[in-house]
């Protein structure tokens, strides 16, 4: 089973992840620009894209979380002030949003998309590193290999129909056993570094500027020795998963 898929390395290091050029649905505005690393049976995908030009979109066809890794991307929802995303900045585009997209020169971004037939929220929502953090639940003692961390989150987007949430999260250091991941999760690390463990004992080390995707059910562990902050987008499919 695939444990984690690296979508981008901030230092430009080569990736072992396989990507395929493909659209996400028939009306995908970025159809010619996408490279998909993972696409699940429940209408979700993650990958990277490279774009230049302009797009005017009457109704954005799905939910999409974007984090720019190179260049500059301007997003403007109808009637709103333009949002300019530079490297390590991100946003969520809600399904049904009228949107203008501009890139005067080549921009590269990582993404996590989900189908949403009946949107419960529209608009363009920025992700912020300087988030309005609030204390969030820690981890169960039985899965920890050390002290319990202090976790905080700023969930800025929720669409109940798609079971999709996005925002910013941070935590003090902690070490966790390998267990089945409870959600589909896209992560873009803003601060700190993490060692992700696989069942065979191998580890994957990622740091600030790196992005990855972990499918629901993938067995994975976590070890951080400093504060870690990340943008996240998750989908909870409400499928029972065995906890180790």
Order of alpha helices (4+ residues) and beta strands (2+ residues): beta-beta-beta-beta-beta-beta-beta-beta-beta-beta-beta-beta-beta-beta-beta-beta-beta-beta-beta-beta
